[in-house]
Amino acid sequence: MLQLLAGWPGADLIRGSGTAYLLVNAAHILGIALLVGAILPLDLMIVAGRRAGEVAPFLVRSAGVGLAVALTTGLWLFSVDPPNYLGNRAFLIKLALIAAAVLNVAALHLGRGWRTFVAGGPATPVTRAAALASAALWLSTLVAGRWIGFL
């Protein structure tokens, strides 16, 4: 499976072209910026007890687009050298943090407190705790991603 991923034409493209690698890497950073730039303000609004019913759906969709871009380009970057990334402790931590953050988002959105919040009601303590966890997880993911290059 890893050999198949490493052998796809997209991996060959960015392995052979500094410009292509630069553009995919820039798109990855853009996805991360869109994700964190949307989700962090929303999380902080929830934790602070601010109502965000009108802006919450927009921020959630923006974060979702950012996540999709970051995951797609991240997989593409991973395909350049899968064994190297799988041997990198920071990369493995980043994957675990992403999984935890996505599970947290899913749990938050399935909860009644989220629906109340989006409808303009106050955030419940559970919703606030999930928002605090979300902020911590996504910021930790960001740090782990930067750490990859140092190991």
Backbone bond lengths (Angstrom), bond angles and torsions (degrees), N, CA, C in turn:
res aa  C-N    CA-C-N  psi(-1)  N-CA   C-N-CA  omega(-1)  CA-C   N-CA-C  phi
1 M - - - 1.452 - - 1.536 110.67 -
2 L 1.351 115.95 -45.88 1.461 119.44 179.06 1.530 111.39 -64.40
3 Q 1.334 116.64 -37.26 1.464 120.15 178.48 1.521 110.70 -66.66
4 L 1.317 116.04 -37.53 1.460 120.85 177.66 1.531 109.80 -63.37
5 L 1.318 116.01 -45.20 1.458 121.01 179.13 1.527 110.75 -63.54
6 A 1.318 116.56 -44.48 1.467 121.15 -178.93 1.527 111.78 -68.29
7 G 1.323 117.31 -21.66 1.457 120.54 -177.41 1.513 114.94 -96.62
8 W 1.329 117.95 -0.21 1.472 117.91 -178.44 1.531 109.26 -71.12
9 P 1.319 117.58 152.92 1.464 121.19 -175.01 1.532 114.43 -57.02
10 G 1.319 118.58 -31.72 1.463 120.84 178.45 1.514 112.08 -63.77
11 A 1.328 116.77 -38.11 1.466 120.37 177.41 1.523 110.17 -66.86
12 D 1.332 116.15 -42.63 1.466 119.87 177.58 1.522 110.99 -61.59
13 L 1.327 116.38 -39.16 1.460 121.35 -179.78 1.525 111.25 -60.00
14 I 1.332 117.48 -50.79 1.468 117.92 -175.77 1.531 112.74 -80.00
15 R 1.339 116.72 -19.27 1.469 118.51 172.31 1.521 110.54 -71.51
16 G 1.329 116.37 -32.16 1.459 120.71 -174.75 1.515 115.22 -96.60
17 S 1.313 117.36 -6.23 1.464 119.54 -176.74 1.521 110.71 -135.74
18 G 1.315 115.02 115.01 1.459 119.54 177.20 1.520 111.51 -61.33
19 T 1.322 116.70 -35.26 1.466 120.75 179.29 1.520 110.98 -66.77
20 A 1.334 116.72 -44.84 1.464 119.95 179.21 1.528 110.10 -63.14
21 Y 1.334 117.10 -43.25 1.468 120.16 178.12 1.522 110.32 -60.59
22 L 1.329 116.42 -44.08 1.460 121.63 178.78 1.526 111.14 -57.81
23 L 1.322 117.43 -44.85 1.460 121.16 -177.82 1.532 111.97 -68.41
24 V 1.331 117.48 -40.79 1.470 120.09 177.96 1.531 109.69 -66.51
25 N 1.319 116.26 -41.67 1.469 120.38 178.18 1.528 110.57 -63.33
26 A 1.333 117.51 -41.53 1.471 121.25 178.23 1.532 110.11 -64.21
27 A 1.320 117.35 -39.80 1.469 120.43 177.23 1.526 110.47 -64.31
28 H 1.324 116.90 -36.74 1.463 121.41 177.34 1.532 109.70 -62.63
29 I 1.307 116.08 -45.71 1.467 120.53 178.74 1.528 110.64 -64.04
30 L 1.326 117.20 -39.34 1.461 120.76 177.22 1.532 110.96 -61.82
31 G 1.327 116.93 -42.71 1.468 120.78 177.19 1.519 111.54 -61.10
32 I 1.323 116.40 -43.86 1.467 120.93 178.31 1.529 110.39 -63.01
33 A 1.333 115.99 -43.50 1.466 119.93 -179.89 1.525 110.78 -62.78
34 L 1.309 116.92 -41.82 1.462 120.36 179.24 1.530 110.48 -65.83
35 L 1.317 116.93 -42.51 1.462 121.47 178.81 1.524 111.47 -62.25
36 V 1.322 116.32 -58.27 1.472 120.49 -176.23 1.524 110.51 -69.13
37 G 1.332 116.66 -36.71 1.460 120.37 -179.73 1.518 113.31 -66.67
38 A 1.320 117.28 -22.40 1.470 120.70 177.12 1.523 111.55 -95.18
39 I 1.317 116.44 -43.36 1.468 118.85 -171.61 1.523 112.19 -77.42
40 L 1.320 117.93 -35.48 1.466 119.66 -178.30 1.533 112.34 -63.54
41 P 1.337 119.96 -47.63 1.472 117.95 176.26 1.530 112.88 -60.23
42 L 1.326 116.77 -38.98 1.466 119.37 178.68 1.526 110.44 -64.81
43 D 1.324 116.93 -45.51 1.470 120.25 178.48 1.527 110.79 -59.04
44 L 1.322 116.54 -43.53 1.464 120.03 -178.97 1.527 111.77 -67.13
45 M 1.324 117.33 -35.79 1.462 120.47 175.97 1.530 110.59 -62.78
46 I 1.325 115.05 -42.21 1.471 119.57 -179.93 1.518 110.16 -65.49
47 V 1.333 116.71 -48.80 1.466 120.91 -178.63 1.523 110.66 -60.09
48 A 1.335 116.89 -38.50 1.468 121.30 -178.64 1.524 112.75 -78.31
49 G 1.313 117.36 -4.36 1.456 120.38 179.33 1.521 113.91 80.24
50 R 1.325 116.44 17.00 1.468 120.43 177.74 1.521 109.75 -80.69
51 R 1.286 116.16 146.31 1.464 120.35 176.16 1.522 107.86 -86.63
52 A 1.310 115.65 136.21 1.465 120.09 -176.13 1.517 110.78 -138.06
53 G 1.325 116.10 28.40 1.459 120.48 -175.69 1.511 114.19 -52.64
54 E 1.329 117.79 -40.85 1.455 120.80 -176.84 1.525 112.64 -75.30
55 V 1.315 116.79 -37.67 1.456 120.78 -175.24 1.536 112.32 -92.27
56 A 1.321 117.64 -21.35 1.468 120.98 -175.79 1.530 113.23 -56.20
57 P 1.335 120.35 -48.56 1.475 118.65 -179.56 1.528 113.13 -60.27
58 F 1.334 116.40 -38.65 1.468 119.87 178.18 1.528 110.85 -64.17
59 L 1.328 117.19 -45.66 1.459 120.66 -179.65 1.524 111.68 -65.11
60 V 1.319 116.84 -38.66 1.471 120.33 178.24 1.523 110.27 -64.34
61 R 1.322 117.30 -44.23 1.476 119.91 178.21 1.528 110.73 -64.47
62 S 1.316 117.42 -41.37 1.466 120.76 178.05 1.522 110.99 -61.16
63 A 1.320 115.87 -44.39 1.467 119.90 178.05 1.531 110.24 -63.74
64 G 1.321 117.15 -38.59 1.463 120.63 178.48 1.519 112.23 -63.17
65 V 1.321 116.87 -41.85 1.465 120.48 176.37 1.528 109.61 -63.93
66 G 1.329 116.38 -43.96 1.460 120.00 178.10 1.520 112.20 -60.29
67 L 1.331 116.22 -41.86 1.465 119.96 178.39 1.529 110.50 -63.34
68 A 1.326 116.81 -43.77 1.468 120.31 179.83 1.533 111.08 -61.42
69 V 1.323 116.78 -43.82 1.468 120.76 178.93 1.526 110.14 -65.27
70 A 1.335 117.12 -45.55 1.470 120.93 -178.75 1.528 111.34 -63.58
71 L 1.328 117.39 -42.10 1.470 119.90 179.78 1.529 111.49 -67.08
72 T 1.327 116.44 -42.78 1.469 120.11 -179.35 1.522 111.26 -64.15
73 T 1.321 116.46 -49.57 1.458 119.77 -179.15 1.529 111.01 -71.28
74 G 1.322 116.92 -32.04 1.463 120.11 176.35 1.517 111.82 -63.59
75 L 1.325 116.57 -42.09 1.466 120.58 176.45 1.522 109.95 -63.71
76 W 1.313 116.33 -39.74 1.460 120.91 178.49 1.528 110.43 -62.67
77 L 1.324 117.40 -45.69 1.466 120.70 177.85 1.528 111.21 -64.58
78 F 1.323 116.77 -39.04 1.467 121.89 177.56 1.524 110.97 -59.61
79 S 1.337 116.96 -35.84 1.466 121.48 -175.79 1.528 112.96 -65.00
80 V 1.317 117.77 -15.73 1.465 121.01 179.34 1.531 110.95 -64.34
81 D 1.329 117.69 -38.53 1.468 121.54 -177.14 1.530 110.52 -157.73
82 P 1.323 118.39 69.02 1.468 121.04 -175.82 1.526 114.92 -53.13
83 P 1.350 120.00 -45.83 1.473 118.22 -179.00 1.529 113.24 -59.37
84 N 1.318 116.25 -37.48 1.465 120.06 179.44 1.531 110.50 -64.21
85 Y 1.330 116.85 -45.79 1.469 120.01 179.90 1.528 111.15 -65.28
86 L 1.317 116.83 -41.01 1.470 119.56 -179.08 1.524 112.07 -67.69
87 G 1.318 117.17 -18.86 1.458 121.43 175.67 1.523 112.93 -91.58
88 N 1.310 117.14 1.44 1.462 122.10 -176.65 1.536 108.94 -98.97
89 R 1.311 116.21 115.59 1.468 122.15 -176.51 1.537 111.81 -59.09
90 A 1.320 117.30 -39.68 1.468 120.38 -179.88 1.527 110.99 -64.81
91 F 1.330 117.20 -37.37 1.462 120.81 177.85 1.525 110.75 -63.94
92 L 1.320 116.30 -43.51 1.469 120.30 179.68 1.531 111.11 -65.11
93 I 1.322 116.01 -38.90 1.473 119.87 176.35 1.524 109.60 -64.27
94 K 1.337 116.52 -42.19 1.464 120.32 178.47 1.526 110.45 -59.39
95 L 1.318 118.05 -44.57 1.466 121.00 178.64 1.530 111.36 -60.60
96 A 1.319 116.75 -42.36 1.469 120.39 179.38 1.529 110.49 -65.16
97 L 1.316 117.05 -40.04 1.470 120.58 178.78 1.527 111.33 -66.56
98 I 1.325 117.17 -40.20 1.469 120.30 177.12 1.523 109.79 -61.91
99 A 1.324 116.70 -44.85 1.470 120.02 179.05 1.530 110.43 -60.51
100 A 1.311 117.20 -45.15 1.470 120.71 179.64 1.524 110.88 -63.97
101 A 1.329 117.23 -40.98 1.464 120.72 -179.74 1.527 111.35 -65.70
102 V 1.318 117.06 -41.93 1.469 120.60 179.29 1.528 110.34 -66.95
103 L 1.325 117.73 -40.68 1.472 120.25 176.02 1.525 111.06 -63.31
104 N 1.312 116.82 -39.43 1.467 121.11 177.29 1.530 110.69 -61.78
105 V 1.324 116.71 -44.26 1.468 121.05 178.39 1.528 110.09 -61.60
106 A 1.325 116.27 -44.73 1.465 119.74 179.91 1.529 110.86 -61.19
107 A 1.321 116.68 -45.55 1.468 120.41 179.42 1.525 110.60 -63.12
108 L 1.323 116.78 -41.44 1.458 120.92 179.30 1.527 111.05 -61.26
109 H 1.318 116.49 -46.62 1.461 120.67 -176.53 1.522 113.17 -72.81
110 L 1.299 117.36 -20.76 1.467 120.18 176.88 1.525 112.12 -83.41
111 G 1.309 116.11 -15.48 1.467 120.64 -176.17 1.522 112.98 -79.39
112 R 1.290 114.88 152.11 1.466 122.23 178.38 1.529 110.89 -64.99
113 G 1.318 116.59 -32.96 1.460 120.50 -179.34 1.525 112.37 -61.39
114 W 1.321 116.65 -35.96 1.463 120.28 178.79 1.527 110.52 -65.43
115 R 1.327 116.45 -45.66 1.470 120.12 179.95 1.526 110.57 -61.60
116 T 1.310 116.59 -39.16 1.474 120.74 177.62 1.522 109.85 -64.38
117 F 1.320 116.75 -44.35 1.458 121.54 -179.10 1.529 111.17 -62.33
118 V 1.335 117.07 -47.97 1.461 121.07 -179.05 1.530 110.89 -64.09
119 A 1.317 116.74 -31.31 1.467 120.65 178.44 1.529 111.89 -76.12
120 G 1.322 117.68 -1.23 1.458 121.10 177.15 1.508 114.50 105.64
121 G 1.316 117.12 1.23 1.456 120.65 179.32 1.516 112.43 -83.70
122 P 1.310 116.16 175.95 1.471 119.54 179.79 1.532 111.32 -74.80
123 A 1.314 115.13 153.27 1.461 120.62 176.26 1.522 109.08 -75.32
124 T 1.319 116.13 134.22 1.461 120.99 176.94 1.529 108.93 -76.13
125 P 1.317 117.84 163.61 1.475 119.44 176.19 1.535 112.19 -58.05
126 V 1.311 117.69 -36.11 1.475 120.48 178.84 1.524 109.92 -66.60
127 T 1.329 116.35 -41.90 1.461 120.49 178.47 1.527 110.29 -64.21
128 R 1.315 116.89 -40.80 1.471 120.34 177.41 1.529 111.28 -63.62
129 A 1.313 116.88 -42.37 1.468 120.39 178.84 1.527 110.48 -63.54
130 A 1.326 116.70 -41.17 1.471 120.21 178.57 1.525 110.64 -64.99
131 A 1.330 117.25 -38.30 1.464 121.30 178.15 1.532 110.76 -66.19
132 L 1.310 117.00 -40.48 1.464 120.98 177.29 1.532 110.07 -64.13
133 A 1.324 115.92 -43.19 1.473 120.09 177.07 1.526 110.39 -63.05
134 S 1.320 117.03 -40.47 1.460 121.51 178.71 1.523 110.79 -59.04
135 A 1.317 116.61 -50.12 1.462 120.36 179.51 1.532 110.66 -58.71
136 A 1.312 116.78 -45.57 1.473 120.22 -179.11 1.531 111.02 -64.67
137 L 1.325 117.13 -42.42 1.470 120.61 -178.41 1.524 111.93 -66.63
138 W 1.338 117.84 -45.74 1.463 119.34 -178.29 1.522 111.23 -68.93
139 L 1.323 118.17 -37.45 1.464 119.73 176.77 1.536 110.87 -67.60
140 S 1.319 116.61 -37.35 1.470 120.29 176.95 1.525 110.68 -66.29
141 T 1.324 116.67 -37.33 1.468 121.30 176.46 1.525 110.15 -62.26
142 L 1.313 116.07 -41.84 1.459 121.41 178.08 1.536 110.50 -59.95
143 V 1.316 116.58 -46.31 1.467 121.29 179.63 1.534 110.37 -64.98
144 A 1.314 117.60 -43.11 1.472 120.70 179.19 1.531 110.50 -62.20
145 G 1.334 116.26 -38.40 1.461 119.29 178.43 1.523 111.97 -63.08
146 R 1.314 116.71 -40.24 1.468 119.93 177.75 1.531 110.60 -69.00
147 W 1.325 116.63 -31.42 1.463 122.99 -177.75 1.530 111.17 -67.80
148 I 1.324 117.49 -26.66 1.473 121.16 -176.31 1.517 111.33 -52.96
149 G 1.303 117.11 -44.24 1.460 120.60 -177.04 1.518 115.04 -69.33
150 F 1.322 117.00 -12.63 1.458 120.76 -177.32 1.527 112.83 -98.20
151 L 1.319 117.73 -4.33 1.474 120.37 179.51 1.509 111.11 -108.25
